[in-house]
């Protein structure tokens, strides 16, 4: 999930440099959403993964 977020962030940076504002904005939004999903899944697996090993 994190790799997809980084990929879309790189796409957004390249698109912004080349002057494609709409594509850059869309890719940035997707990267933000994927990063938040990654953080939620990471935190959930961190806490719930430790409870099952008692």
N, C-alpha and C positions, 0 to 999 in steps of 0.2 A: 504494500500500500504506500509505503514511504517512497519507494522507487518511482511509482506513478506520479506522486506529488512533485518529486524533483524533476521528472521528465516534463510535466506540464509547466513547471516554473521555467525551465530552460527554453521551452517553446515560446513562452510569453516574453522572455527577455530577447530572444532572437527576433520575434515578430515586432517588438517595440523598437528595436534598433533599425529594422528595415522599414518602419513607418506604417505597419499594419495595426492600427489602434484597436479596431474591433476584435481582431483575433487575439491580440495581446490581452485585452480585458477579459475575454472569455476564458482564455487559458489560465489567467491569474485566478479567476473565480473558481475554476475547476481545481486548481492546485490548492487553494485555501480549503475547499470542501474536503478533498482527499486527505489533507494534513490533519484536519479536525477529526475525521473518521479514524485515521491512524492513531491519533492520541487517545481517543476514547477506547479503541480496541486494545491498545497497549496497557492503559491503566486498568481496564477490566481484566485482562489476562494476568496482569501482575498481582492483583488482589485475589481473584478467584482461583488462580493457579496455585497459590500458596495454601489455600484452605484445604484442598483435597489431599494433601500429603501428610496429614497428621497421623 
